[in-house]
């Protein structure tokens, strides 16, 4: 198939989908082998970036998704009259960081590192679809294992978990810096900070 035609077809599919589309699905529809598809998508992503278009295509491991550029969020929000989602709290970022680096892992392991009960933050991250259940640990009680989701990758602008920064560069928000009363409520207080790539909490 002609490369430009492949670009057009993939653009149309991603635009219509409005959510991540697996590369395997794109290959099946376009009758293209994976190497050719990924090369074509990389060309398309580079073209969008070079022309500074209002939309971009993200690769999320083995899927692709079309979305708006981050710096245009104020205009998009204003036009669609949608409220900006609340930022993640310090405790949620800390919990998310632990799960991202040690996944699949259990809530008990998260609580061991944080030193506080993390039931609320784990539940909040599940509701935000940043983490998900990944089976159960073969141990007494068979605790639930948690891992990150494609939404996590998209939120932090990562193509895969291999793009996470080196562990020594990660900045955890120390539990000691969170007020005592906040720790009792799962550390929901404190300054918002990220323990991942960006300098701001994701939205």
Buried (B, 14 or more C-beta within 10 A) or exposed (E): EEEEEBBEBBBEBBEEBEEBBEBEBBBEEBEBEEEBBBBBBEBBBEEBEEEEEEEBBBBBBBBBBBBEBEEBEEEEEEEEEEEEEEBBBBBBBBBBBBBBBBBBBBBEBBBEBBEBBBEBBBEBBBEBEBBBEBEEBEEEEEBBBBBBBBBBBBBBBBEEBEEBEEEEEBEBBEBEEBEEEBBEBBBBBBEBBBBBBEEEBBE
